[in-house]
Amino acid sequence: MKVNFNIFKNNTSWNALIHQLNGDVLLRHIFMKGNIDSRDIELSYCDETCQGKIINSENQLIGNFSISC
């Protein structure tokens, strides 16, 4: 499946192909290409919309991602 990532800082966007949808896989891609300041982030995901949020330790939305369903 294809995942589209968007990090608001520096307007960074990229796509990745993944074989399994789980937090560890998503975080690995975010840490490798997202150029984020902290590794203390959380993910939320909605099965109905196939979209998720990337939230930092201060509960601020720093990016999002979507899955091609």
Z-matrix of the N, CA and C atoms (Angstrom, degrees):
N
C 1 1.439
C 2 1.527 1 109.19
N 3 1.314 2 115.03 1 154.04
C 4 1.464 3 121.57 2 -177.06
C 5 1.523 4 109.66 3 -102.15
N 6 1.329 5 115.95 4 132.34
C 7 1.461 6 122.56 5 178.00
C 8 1.525 7 108.66 6 -115.62
N 9 1.314 8 116.03 7 131.38
C 10 1.457 9 122.26 8 175.64
C 11 1.526 10 108.01 9 -105.58
N 12 1.318 11 116.99 10 121.10
C 13 1.464 12 123.10 11 -178.89
C 14 1.519 13 109.79 12 -106.61
N 15 1.330 14 116.38 13 143.91
C 16 1.464 15 123.21 14 173.39
C 17 1.524 16 108.13 15 -137.24
N 18 1.322 17 116.20 16 123.71
C 19 1.461 18 122.58 17 172.81
C 20 1.529 19 105.84 18 -112.84
N 21 1.329 20 115.63 19 124.69
C 22 1.462 21 119.91 20 -173.34
C 23 1.525 22 112.99 21 -66.31
N 24 1.343 23 116.92 22 -36.04
C 25 1.460 24 120.56 23 178.01
C 26 1.536 25 108.27 24 -63.30
N 27 1.284 26 116.92 25 128.10
C 28 1.464 27 123.81 26 179.76
C 29 1.528 28 112.67 27 62.25
N 30 1.342 29 117.54 28 12.71
C 31 1.461 30 122.09 29 177.58
C 32 1.532 31 111.85 30 49.68
N 33 1.327 32 116.34 31 53.53
C 34 1.452 33 123.27 32 -176.95
C 35 1.524 34 110.50 33 -92.16
N 36 1.334 35 116.13 34 128.50
C 37 1.463 36 121.44 35 178.15
C 38 1.522 37 109.33 36 -138.49
N 39 1.326 38 116.27 37 146.95
C 40 1.456 39 121.57 38 175.25
C 41 1.521 40 109.51 39 -161.87
N 42 1.319 41 115.69 40 165.37
C 43 1.454 42 123.53 41 176.96
C 44 1.518 43 109.17 42 -116.44
N 45 1.315 44 116.05 43 151.36
C 46 1.463 45 121.10 44 176.88
C 47 1.525 46 108.87 45 -144.63
N 48 1.313 47 115.14 46 145.92
C 49 1.458 48 120.82 47 173.29
C 50 1.520 49 108.48 48 -97.07
N 51 1.317 50 117.01 49 127.81
C 52 1.458 51 121.29 50 178.33
C 53 1.522 52 108.48 51 -127.40
N 54 1.326 53 115.57 52 155.32
C 55 1.459 54 120.95 53 -178.85
C 56 1.516 55 112.08 54 -101.45
N 57 1.325 56 115.90 55 -19.56
C 58 1.466 57 120.41 56 -178.64
C 59 1.522 58 108.68 57 -142.90
N 60 1.327 59 116.23 58 130.68
C 61 1.462 60 120.56 59 179.95
C 62 1.523 61 109.49 60 -88.94
N 63 1.339 62 115.67 61 106.54
C 64 1.464 63 120.93 62 172.40
C 65 1.519 64 108.79 63 -152.09
N 66 1.320 65 114.94 64 163.18
C 67 1.459 66 121.07 65 -175.39
C 68 1.508 67 114.40 66 -59.69
N 69 1.327 68 117.43 67 -39.51
C 70 1.462 69 120.14 68 -178.66
C 71 1.523 70 111.76 69 -62.61
N 72 1.311 71 116.64 70 -42.17
C 73 1.465 72 120.96 71 179.64
C 74 1.526 73 110.00 72 -65.70
N 75 1.329 74 117.01 73 -45.68
C 76 1.461 75 120.44 74 179.68
C 77 1.528 76 111.39 75 -62.98
N 78 1.327 77 117.09 76 -45.23
C 79 1.465 78 120.53 77 179.72
C 80 1.529 79 111.66 78 -61.41
N 81 1.310 80 117.13 79 -39.71
C 82 1.469 81 120.27 80 179.82
C 83 1.526 82 109.95 81 -59.71
N 84 1.319 83 117.64 82 -44.46
C 85 1.465 84 120.77 83 178.55
C 86 1.526 85 111.29 84 -65.75
N 87 1.322 86 117.17 85 -40.49
C 88 1.469 87 120.91 86 179.72
C 89 1.521 88 110.71 87 -64.32
N 90 1.335 89 117.51 88 -44.23
C 91 1.467 90 120.43 89 -178.92
C 92 1.525 91 111.47 90 -68.13
N 93 1.335 92 117.68 91 -34.25
C 94 1.466 93 120.72 92 -177.96
C 95 1.524 94 112.30 93 -72.86
N 96 1.321 95 118.15 94 -40.10
C 97 1.469 96 120.27 95 -172.35
C 98 1.513 97 114.73 96 -118.10
N 99 1.339 98 118.77 97 -10.51
C 100 1.451 99 120.82 98 -171.42
C 101 1.496 100 116.73 99 -80.17
N 102 1.347 101 118.13 100 -15.89
C 103 1.463 102 121.66 101 -178.67
C 104 1.535 103 110.90 102 50.29
N 105 1.326 104 115.30 103 50.78
C 106 1.465 105 120.23 104 -179.89
C 107 1.523 106 109.92 105 -94.95
N 108 1.329 107 115.98 106 156.15
C 109 1.463 108 121.73 107 -174.82
C 110 1.523 109 113.71 108 -78.08
N 111 1.316 110 117.51 109 -28.61
C 112 1.454 111 120.85 110 -173.35
C 113 1.520 112 110.58 111 -133.09
N 114 1.309 113 115.71 112 149.92
C 115 1.461 114 120.49 113 175.45
C 116 1.526 115 111.10 114 -91.63
N 117 1.311 116 116.73 115 0.37
C 118 1.461 117 121.80 116 -179.60
C 119 1.526 118 109.10 117 -92.19
N 120 1.339 119 115.89 118 78.49
C 121 1.456 120 120.83 119 -179.92
C 122 1.524 121 109.83 120 -127.11
N 123 1.315 122 115.14 121 159.58
C 124 1.454 123 121.79 122 177.82
C 125 1.522 124 109.15 123 -124.78
N 126 1.319 125 115.51 124 152.85
C 127 1.448 126 121.51 125 177.34
C 128 1.519 127 109.52 126 -118.57
N 129 1.310 128 116.33 127 143.37
C 130 1.457 129 121.25 128 169.85
C 131 1.518 130 106.49 129 -128.12
N 132 1.338 131 116.55 130 149.32
C 133 1.452 132 120.52 131 -175.48
C 134 1.519 133 110.07 132 -144.44
N 135 1.324 134 116.39 133 139.79
C 136 1.460 135 122.72 134 178.15
C 137 1.533 136 108.44 135 -112.88
N 138 1.339 137 116.49 136 118.40
C 139 1.468 138 121.30 137 179.44
C 140 1.524 139 112.23 138 -63.90
N 141 1.315 140 117.47 139 -33.87
C 142 1.466 141 121.11 140 -176.65
C 143 1.522 142 112.80 141 -68.01
N 144 1.332 143 116.67 142 -40.51
C 145 1.465 144 120.59 143 -177.14
C 146 1.531 145 112.54 144 -97.92
N 147 1.325 146 117.41 145 -11.35
C 148 1.475 147 123.16 146 -176.48
C 149 1.528 148 111.08 147 60.45
N 150 1.344 149 116.94 148 32.47
C 151 1.459 150 121.93 149 -179.77
C 152 1.521 151 110.66 150 -127.38
N 153 1.326 152 114.98 151 151.06
C 154 1.450 153 119.81 152 179.79
C 155 1.512 154 112.10 153 -137.76
N 156 1.324 155 115.19 154 166.88
C 157 1.464 156 122.59 155 179.66
C 158 1.514 157 109.75 156 -118.75
N 159 1.321 158 115.42 157 148.32
C 160 1.463 159 123.24 158 174.71
C 161 1.520 160 106.23 159 -113.67
N 162 1.326 161 116.26 160 119.41
C 163 1.464 162 121.95 161 -172.01
C 164 1.529 163 109.24 162 -123.58
N 165 1.331 164 116.63 163 135.51
C 166 1.471 165 120.01 164 -179.97
C 167 1.531 166 111.29 165 -85.13
N 168 1.316 167 116.16 166 -179.04
C 169 1.469 168 121.97 167 -175.55
C 170 1.527 169 112.56 168 -67.59
N 171 1.335 170 117.71 169 -16.47
C 172 1.467 171 122.20 170 177.97
C 173 1.527 172 111.00 171 -95.62
N 174 1.331 173 115.78 172 15.20
C 175 1.467 174 123.54 173 178.79
C 176 1.530 175 112.82 174 62.47
N 177 1.338 176 115.98 175 32.07
C 178 1.463 177 121.56 176 178.02
C 179 1.519 178 109.28 177 -103.81
N 180 1.314 179 116.18 178 139.40
C 181 1.451 180 121.92 179 177.17
C 182 1.536 181 108.50 180 -73.41
N 183 1.330 182 117.05 181 117.45
C 184 1.462 183 120.72 182 -179.00
C 185 1.528 184 112.14 183 -111.14
N 186 1.328 185 116.77 184 -6.94
C 187 1.461 186 119.51 185 179.50
C 188 1.511 187 110.90 186 179.32
N 189 1.327 188 114.57 187 -177.66
C 190 1.449 189 119.99 188 177.21
C 191 1.519 190 109.49 189 -149.87
N 192 1.320 191 115.46 190 172.17
C 193 1.450 192 120.75 191 176.15
C 194 1.516 193 108.14 192 -149.90
N 195 1.316 194 115.30 193 157.46
C 196 1.462 195 120.06 194 177.28
C 197 1.526 196 108.43 195 -141.05
N 198 1.315 197 114.31 196 149.44
C 199 1.455 198 122.29 197 -179.84
C 200 1.516 199 107.74 198 -108.47
N 201 1.315 200 116.38 199 136.36
C 202 1.463 201 119.79 200 174.18
C 203 1.521 202 107.86 201 -76.42
N 204 1.322 203 116.20 202 102.95
C 205 1.473 204 121.67 203 -176.75
C 206 1.519 205 111.15 204 -90.30
